[in-house]
Amino acid sequence: MKKAAVRIYMGLIFLFLYAPIIVLIIFSFNKTKSRGQWAGFTLDWYVDLFKDRTITEALYYTVTIAILATVISTIVGTLAAIGIHYMRGFGKNLMLNVNNIPVLNPDIVTGVALMTLFISAGIKLGFVTMLIAHVLFCIPYVILAVLPKLRQLNRHIAEAAMDLGATPSYALRKIILPEIRPGIISGALMAFTMSIDDFVISFFTAGNEVSNLSIVVYSMARRGVKPTINALSTLMFLAVVILLFIINKKSGEGEELLL
């Protein structure tokens, strides 16, 4: 009886969380623009979505920035995680706390701070500033994904390799990086997901020349919700879900290898 009550309770919670998304997905296939009446199945809104020049440009900028931010933040974050892992004492705790600040800091504070920094430095808001902002807020997530794998790593392996004649760079490339690869992949996928999903920081650092999908959806919603927004939101939701499944799978594979 207790287990049944717990299952019902959890089912109601998940229904409350995901019912709006389910409704949005269903009405993205509705023939009419009505958000309260079902008139039949259609894919017209998805066709119209990719005919919209504004949305296709936003999709290009979104994917391009996400890929670049993922590559840069993964490289920087992985090297930073290795450096933090081998630090000792107060310095290590300080760096861990500094790394956690961007994660815990409200996005609006980060966005306004970065916008102020770029404007005071005389940098024009646009593609470059948005890319820098995405790299900055993705790096902490990569570090947090890589550090647990470094803690599971036998620290004597690299030392043994160097005792046998390997250089530090060779030990890093051939021993440390392969061992922490699941964490690197998880961090990269998390960075990609965060970049695609971001709105607040992008809104403050994009300027007037560049827009990503989140900004476009916000602008379209202010003029009135159209069925194309439902279609776009459905595709974005599916992309995030797929990436999360990949992250969980890679994390599970990494744990199995360690066991």
C-alpha contacts under 8 A as a table, 3 or more apart, distances in Angstrom:
res1	aa1	res2	aa2	distance
1	M	4	A	5.12
1	M	5	A	6.24
2	K	5	A	5.13
2	K	6	V	6.25
3	K	6	V	5.07
3	K	7	R	6.20
4	A	7	R	5.10
4	A	8	I	6.17
5	A	8	I	5.13
5	A	9	Y	6.06
6	V	9	Y	5.04
6	V	10	M	6.14
7	R	10	M	5.13
7	R	11	G	5.96
8	I	11	G	4.96
8	I	12	L	6.18
9	Y	12	L	5.25
9	Y	13	I	6.37
10	M	13	I	5.05
10	M	14	F	6.27
11	G	14	F	5.25
11	G	15	L	6.04
12	L	15	L	4.95
12	L	16	F	6.05
13	I	16	F	5.14
13	I	17	L	6.28
14	F	17	L	4.98
14	F	18	Y	5.97
15	L	18	Y	5.33
15	L	19	A	5.34
16	F	19	A	5.69
16	F	20	P	7.83
17	L	20	P	7.23
18	Y	21	I	5.24
18	Y	22	I	6.19
19	A	22	I	5.06
19	A	23	V	6.18
20	P	23	V	5.13
20	P	24	L	6.17
21	I	24	L	5.00
21	I	25	I	6.20
22	I	25	I	5.17
22	I	26	I	6.19
23	V	26	I	5.12
23	V	27	F	6.18
24	L	27	F	5.33
24	L	28	S	6.20
24	L	230	N	5.84
24	L	234	T	7.29
25	I	28	S	5.19
25	I	29	F	7.30
25	I	230	N	6.66
25	I	231	A	7.26
25	I	234	T	5.58
26	I	29	F	5.83
26	I	30	N	7.11
27	F	30	N	4.81
27	F	35	R	6.80
27	F	38	W	7.50
27	F	227	P	7.53
27	F	230	N	7.07
28	S	45	W	6.97
28	S	227	P	5.88
28	S	228	T	7.27
28	S	230	N	4.89
28	S	231	A	4.96
28	S	234	T	7.46
29	F	40	G	7.78
29	F	41	F	5.35
29	F	42	T	5.08
29	F	43	L	5.87
29	F	44	D	7.88
29	F	45	W	7.24
29	F	231	A	7.75
30	N	33	K	7.37
30	N	38	W	6.04
30	N	39	A	6.11
30	N	40	G	5.69
30	N	41	F	5.37
30	N	42	T	5.97
31	K	38	W	7.56
31	K	39	A	5.53
31	K	40	G	5.43
31	K	41	F	5.92
31	K	42	T	5.43
31	K	44	D	7.67
32	T	37	Q	8.00
32	T	38	W	7.50
32	T	39	A	6.12
33	K	226	K	6.91
33	K	227	P	6.04
34	S	37	Q	5.76
34	S	38	W	7.68
35	R	38	W	7.99
42	T	45	W	7.54
43	L	46	Y	5.47
43	L	47	V	6.53
44	D	47	V	5.02
44	D	48	D	6.11
45	W	48	D	4.99
45	W	49	L	5.94
45	W	227	P	6.20
45	W	228	T	5.17
45	W	231	A	6.38
46	Y	49	L	4.90
46	Y	50	F	6.68
46	Y	228	T	6.68
46	Y	231	A	5.74
46	Y	232	L	7.67
47	V	50	F	5.61
47	V	51	K	6.52
48	D	51	K	4.99
48	D	52	D	6.37
48	D	228	T	7.00
49	L	52	D	5.51
49	L	55	I	7.03
49	L	228	T	5.60
49	L	231	A	7.27
49	L	232	L	7.08
50	F	53	R	7.57
50	F	55	I	7.09
50	F	56	T	6.24
51	K	56	T	7.63
52	D	55	I	5.45
52	D	56	T	6.32
53	R	56	T	5.15
53	R	57	E	6.11
54	T	57	E	5.32
54	T	58	A	6.18
54	T	216	V	7.82
55	I	58	A	4.96
55	I	59	L	6.01
55	I	213	L	6.94
55	I	216	V	7.01
56	T	59	L	4.95
56	T	60	Y	6.21
57	E	60	Y	5.04
57	E	61	Y	6.33
57	E	211	S	7.96
58	A	61	Y	5.19
58	A	62	T	5.96
58	A	210	V	7.64
58	A	211	S	5.42
58	A	212	N	4.48
58	A	213	L	5.20
58	A	216	V	7.03
59	L	62	T	4.99
59	L	63	V	6.10
59	L	212	N	6.43
59	L	213	L	5.91
60	Y	63	V	5.44
60	Y	64	T	5.98
61	Y	64	T	5.12
61	Y	65	I	5.87
61	Y	210	V	7.37
61	Y	211	S	6.99
61	Y	212	N	5.83
62	T	65	I	5.45
62	T	66	A	5.99
62	T	195	S	7.91
62	T	196	I	6.15
62	T	211	S	7.85
62	T	212	N	4.87
62	T	213	L	6.32
63	V	66	A	5.01
63	V	67	I	6.08
63	V	196	I	7.13
64	T	67	I	5.31
64	T	68	L	6.21
65	I	68	L	5.18
65	I	69	A	5.77
65	I	130	M	7.83
65	I	131	L	5.77
65	I	134	H	7.78
65	I	195	S	7.60
66	A	69	A	5.16
66	A	70	T	5.90
66	A	134	H	7.78
66	A	191	A	7.86
66	A	192	F	5.42
66	A	193	T	7.98
66	A	195	S	5.20
66	A	196	I	5.97
67	I	70	T	5.10
67	I	71	V	6.24
67	I	192	F	6.69
68	L	71	V	5.26
68	L	72	I	6.16
68	L	131	L	7.57
69	A	72	I	5.29
69	A	73	S	5.76
69	A	131	L	6.28
69	A	132	I	7.74
69	A	134	H	5.96
69	A	135	V	4.84
69	A	138	C	7.43
69	A	191	A	7.55
69	A	192	F	7.46
69	A	195	S	7.39
70	T	73	S	5.30
70	T	74	T	5.78
70	T	135	V	7.26
70	T	138	C	7.44
70	T	188	A	5.68
70	T	189	L	7.70
70	T	191	A	5.47
70	T	192	F	5.41
70	T	195	S	7.92
71	V	74	T	5.29
71	V	75	I	6.33
71	V	188	A	7.34
72	I	75	I	5.37
72	I	76	V	6.17
72	I	135	V	6.73
73	S	76	V	5.13
73	S	77	G	5.46
73	S	135	V	5.32
73	S	136	L	7.44
73	S	138	C	6.00
73	S	139	I	4.82
73	S	142	V	7.04
73	S	188	A	7.80
73	S	191	A	7.49
74	T	77	G	5.09
74	T	78	T	5.80
74	T	139	I	6.86
74	T	142	V	6.04
74	T	184	I	6.98
74	T	187	G	6.80
74	T	188	A	5.59
74	T	191	A	7.76
75	I	78	T	5.37
75	I	79	L	6.34
76	V	79	L	5.37
76	V	80	A	6.04
76	V	139	I	6.98
77	G	80	A	4.97
77	G	81	A	5.97
77	G	139	I	5.00
77	G	140	P	6.88
77	G	142	V	5.30
77	G	143	I	5.04
78	T	81	A	5.08
78	T	82	I	6.29
78	T	142	V	6.75
78	T	143	I	6.17
78	T	146	V	6.46
78	T	184	I	6.81
79	L	82	I	5.16
79	L	83	G	6.24
80	A	83	G	5.03
80	A	84	I	6.10
80	A	143	I	6.88
81	A	84	I	5.07
81	A	85	H	5.97
81	A	143	I	5.06
81	A	144	L	7.81
81	A	146	V	6.37
81	A	147	L	5.76
82	I	85	H	5.08
82	I	86	Y	6.45
82	I	147	L	7.51
82	I	150	L	7.29
83	G	86	Y	5.48
83	G	87	M	6.42
84	I	87	M	5.15
84	I	92	K	5.89
84	I	95	M	6.94
84	I	96	L	7.57
85	H	92	K	7.55
85	H	147	L	6.89
85	H	150	L	6.93
85	H	151	R	7.54
87	M	91	G	6.80
87	M	92	K	5.24
88	R	91	G	6.38
88	R	92	K	5.39
89	G	92	K	5.72
89	G	93	N	6.77
90	F	93	N	5.25
90	F	94	L	6.02
91	G	94	L	5.05
91	G	95	M	6.20
92	K	95	M	5.21
92	K	96	L	6.21
93	N	96	L	5.11
93	N	97	N	6.20
94	L	97	N	5.23
94	L	98	V	6.13
95	M	98	V	4.95
95	M	99	N	6.04
96	L	99	N	5.08
96	L	100	N	6.31
97	N	100	N	5.09
97	N	101	I	6.49
98	V	101	I	5.39
98	V	102	P	7.85
99	N	102	P	6.57
99	N	103	V	7.55
99	N	140	P	5.56
99	N	143	I	7.96
100	N	103	V	5.24
100	N	104	L	6.26
100	N	140	P	6.89
101	I	104	L	5.26
101	I	105	N	5.64
102	P	105	N	5.02
102	P	106	P	7.97
102	P	110	T	7.48
102	P	137	F	6.45
102	P	140	P	7.05
103	V	137	F	7.54
103	V	140	P	6.83
103	V	141	Y	7.52
105	N	109	V	6.98
105	N	110	T	6.96
106	P	109	V	5.45
106	P	110	T	6.58
107	D	110	T	5.06
107	D	111	G	5.96
107	D	200	V	6.12
107	D	201	I	6.10
108	I	111	G	4.99
108	I	112	V	6.06
108	I	200	V	5.97
108	I	201	I	6.55
109	V	112	V	5.31
109	V	113	A	6.00
110	T	113	A	5.11
110	T	114	L	6.10
110	T	201	I	6.69
111	G	114	L	5.28
111	G	115	M	6.12
111	G	200	V	6.48
111	G	201	I	4.15
111	G	202	S	7.30
111	G	203	F	7.69
111	G	204	F	5.41
111	G	205	T	6.79
112	V	115	M	5.06
112	V	116	T	6.08
112	V	201	I	7.66
112	V	204	F	6.24
113	A	116	T	5.17
113	A	117	L	6.15
114	L	117	L	4.96
114	L	118	F	6.14
114	L	133	A	7.04
114	L	204	F	7.85
114	L	205	T	6.99
115	M	118	F	5.24
115	M	119	I	6.15
115	M	125	L	7.87
115	M	204	F	5.85
115	M	205	T	5.41
116	T	119	I	5.22
116	T	120	S	5.96
117	L	120	S	5.23
117	L	121	A	6.07
118	F	121	A	5.12
118	F	122	G	6.25
118	F	123	I	5.09
118	F	124	K	7.15
118	F	125	L	7.18
118	F	129	T	7.30
119	I	122	G	5.07
119	I	123	I	5.73
119	I	124	K	6.90
119	I	125	L	7.61
120	S	123	I	7.64
123	I	129	T	7.72
124	K	129	T	7.58
124	K	207	G	7.85
125	L	128	V	7.44
125	L	129	T	5.61
125	L	130	M	7.53
125	L	205	T	5.90
125	L	206	A	5.67
125	L	207	G	4.64
125	L	208	N	7.72
126	G	129	T	5.52
126	G	130	M	6.22
126	G	205	T	6.94
126	G	206	A	4.79
126	G	207	G	5.10
126	G	208	N	7.17
126	G	209	E	6.02
126	G	210	V	5.71
127	F	130	M	5.29
127	F	131	L	6.14
127	F	206	A	6.51
127	F	209	E	7.92
127	F	210	V	6.11
128	V	131	L	5.08
128	V	132	I	6.17
129	T	132	I	5.10
129	T	133	A	6.13
129	T	205	T	5.92
129	T	206	A	6.73
130	M	133	A	5.06
130	M	134	H	6.17
130	M	202	S	5.98
130	M	205	T	5.23
130	M	206	A	5.26
131	L	134	H	5.13
131	L	135	V	6.17
132	I	135	V	5.13
132	I	136	L	6.18
133	A	136	L	5.14
133	A	137	F	6.42
133	A	201	I	7.19
133	A	202	S	7.55
133	A	205	T	7.16
134	H	137	F	5.43
134	H	138	C	6.01
134	H	195	S	6.08
134	H	201	I	7.95
134	H	202	S	7.77
135	V	138	C	5.17
135	V	139	I	6.14
136	L	139	I	5.65
136	L	140	P	7.74
137	F	140	P	6.42
137	F	141	Y	7.67
138	C	141	Y	5.50
138	C	142	V	6.55
138	C	191	A	5.08
138	C	194	M	7.03
138	C	195	S	7.31
139	I	142	V	5.17
139	I	143	I	6.30
139	I	191	A	7.57
140	P	143	I	5.07
140	P	144	L	6.18
141	Y	144	L	5.05
141	Y	145	A	6.19
141	Y	187	G	6.35
141	Y	190	M	7.04
141	Y	191	A	6.70
142	V	145	A	5.08
142	V	146	V	6.17
142	V	184	I	7.12
142	V	186	S	7.83
142	V	187	G	4.18
142	V	188	A	6.52
142	V	190	M	7.36
142	V	191	A	6.74
143	I	146	V	5.21
143	I	147	L	5.97
143	I	187	G	7.36
144	L	147	L	5.55
144	L	148	P	7.30
144	L	187	G	7.70
145	A	148	P	6.54
145	A	149	K	7.66
145	A	183	G	5.35
145	A	184	I	6.95
145	A	186	S	6.40
145	A	187	G	5.04
146	V	149	K	5.50
146	V	150	L	6.47
146	V	180	I	6.87
146	V	183	G	4.55
146	V	184	I	5.69
146	V	187	G	6.70
147	L	150	L	5.02
147	L	151	R	6.27
147	L	183	G	7.77
148	P	151	R	5.07
148	P	152	Q	6.43
148	P	183	G	7.60
149	K	152	Q	5.10
149	K	153	L	6.33
149	K	179	E	7.85
149	K	180	I	5.37
149	K	182	P	7.76
149	K	183	G	5.88
150	L	153	L	5.00
150	L	180	I	6.37
151	R	154	N	7.95
153	L	179	E	7.12
153	L	180	I	7.64
154	N	157	I	5.83
155	R	158	A	6.39
155	R	159	E	7.17
156	H	159	E	5.00
156	H	160	A	5.96
157	I	160	A	5.13
157	I	161	A	6.29
157	I	175	I	7.62
158	A	161	A	5.06
158	A	162	M	6.29
158	A	171	A	5.79
158	A	172	L	7.62
158	A	175	I	6.62
158	A	176	I	7.00
159	E	162	M	5.18
159	E	163	D	6.16
160	A	163	D	4.99
160	A	164	L	6.36
161	A	164	L	5.11
161	A	165	G	6.61
161	A	166	A	5.48
161	A	171	A	6.48
162	M	165	G	5.04
162	M	166	A	4.36
162	M	167	T	5.90
162	M	168	P	6.73
162	M	171	A	6.94
163	D	166	A	7.08
166	A	170	Y	5.99
166	A	171	A	6.13
167	T	170	Y	5.13
167	T	171	A	6.18
168	P	171	A	5.09
168	P	172	L	6.11
169	S	172	L	5.00
169	S	173	R	6.23
170	Y	173	R	5.17
170	Y	174	K	5.87
170	Y	175	I	7.84
171	A	174	K	5.34
171	A	175	I	5.20
171	A	176	I	6.51
172	L	175	I	5.70
172	L	176	I	4.91
172	L	177	L	5.98
173	R	176	I	6.45
173	R	177	L	5.58
173	R	178	P	7.37
174	K	177	L	6.58
174	K	178	P	6.44
175	I	178	P	5.74
175	I	179	E	6.31
176	I	179	E	5.27
176	I	180	I	6.36
177	L	180	I	5.28
177	L	181	R	5.86
178	P	181	R	5.08
179	E	182	P	7.82
180	I	183	G	5.49
180	I	184	I	6.44
181	R	184	I	4.96
181	R	185	I	6.13
182	P	185	I	5.17
182	P	186	S	6.10
182	P	250	K	6.03
182	P	251	S	6.18
182	P	253	E	7.63
182	P	254	G	5.30
183	G	186	S	5.03
183	G	187	G	6.01
183	G	251	S	7.18
183	G	254	G	7.76
184	I	187	G	5.06
184	I	188	A	6.11
185	I	188	A	5.08
185	I	189	L	6.17
185	I	247	I	7.72
185	I	250	K	7.36
186	S	189	L	5.22
186	S	190	M	6.05
186	S	247	I	5.27
186	S	250	K	6.68
186	S	251	S	6.70
187	G	190	M	5.02
187	G	191	A	6.06
188	A	191	A	5.05
188	A	192	F	6.17
189	L	192	F	5.04
189	L	193	T	6.13
189	L	243	L	6.61
189	L	244	L	7.96
189	L	246	I	7.96
189	L	247	I	6.43
190	M	193	T	5.07
190	M	194	M	6.09
190	M	243	L	7.98
190	M	244	L	7.91
190	M	247	I	7.39
191	A	194	M	5.11
191	A	195	S	6.06
192	F	195	S	5.17
192	F	196	I	6.26
193	T	196	I	5.32
193	T	197	D	6.06
193	T	240	V	6.21
193	T	243	L	6.94
194	M	197	D	5.12
194	M	198	D	5.92
195	S	198	D	5.39
196	I	213	L	7.96
197	D	214	S	7.04
198	D	201	I	6.72
198	D	202	S	6.48
198	D	214	S	6.87
199	F	202	S	5.21
199	F	203	F	5.86
199	F	214	S	5.26
199	F	215	I	6.23
200	V	203	F	5.12
200	V	204	F	6.65
201	I	204	F	5.42
201	I	205	T	6.30
202	S	205	T	5.19
202	S	206	A	5.51
202	S	212	N	7.63
202	S	215	I	7.64
203	F	206	A	5.75
203	F	207	G	7.63
203	F	215	I	6.39
204	F	207	G	7.12
206	A	209	E	7.28
206	A	210	V	5.60
206	A	211	S	6.42
207	G	210	V	6.34
208	N	211	S	7.60
211	S	215	I	5.90
211	S	216	V	6.53
212	N	215	I	5.50
212	N	216	V	6.34
213	L	216	V	5.02
213	L	217	V	6.07
214	S	217	V	5.19
214	S	218	Y	6.24
215	I	218	Y	5.08
215	I	219	S	6.18
216	V	219	S	5.06
216	V	220	M	6.08
217	V	220	M	5.11
217	V	221	A	6.01
217	V	229	I	6.46
218	Y	221	A	5.14
218	Y	222	R	6.38
219	S	222	R	5.32
219	S	223	R	6.81
220	M	223	R	5.34
220	M	224	G	6.42
220	M	225	V	6.59
220	M	226	K	7.64
220	M	229	I	7.49
221	A	224	G	4.98
221	A	225	V	4.76
221	A	226	K	7.56
221	A	229	I	7.72
222	R	225	V	7.46
225	V	229	I	6.63
226	K	229	I	5.51
226	K	230	N	7.14
227	P	230	N	5.03
227	P	231	A	6.45
228	T	231	A	4.94
228	T	232	L	6.08
229	I	232	L	4.98
229	I	233	S	5.89
230	N	233	S	5.12
230	N	234	T	6.05
231	A	234	T	5.10
231	A	235	L	6.38
232	L	235	L	5.24
232	L	236	M	6.25
233	S	236	M	5.08
233	S	237	F	6.02
234	T	237	F	5.09
234	T	238	L	6.17
235	L	238	L	5.13
235	L	239	A	6.14
236	M	239	A	5.08
236	M	240	V	6.27
237	F	240	V	5.23
237	F	241	V	6.17
238	L	241	V	5.04
238	L	242	I	6.12
239	A	242	I	5.25
239	A	243	L	6.28
240	V	243	L	5.12
240	V	244	L	6.15
241	V	244	L	5.08
241	V	245	F	6.23
242	I	245	F	5.15
242	I	246	I	6.30
243	L	246	I	5.02
243	L	247	I	6.15
244	L	247	I	4.95
244	L	248	N	6.17
245	F	248	N	5.17
245	F	249	K	6.08
246	I	249	K	5.05
246	I	250	K	6.07
247	I	250	K	5.23
247	I	251	S	6.09
248	N	251	S	5.07
248	N	252	G	6.09
249	K	252	G	5.08
249	K	253	E	6.16
250	K	253	E	5.06
250	K	254	G	6.16
251	S	254	G	5.11
251	S	255	E	6.34
252	G	255	E	5.16
252	G	256	E	6.23
253	E	256	E	5.09
253	E	257	L	6.23
254	G	257	L	5.19
254	G	258	L	6.35
255	E	258	L	5.10
255	E	259	L	6.23
256	E	259	L	5.04
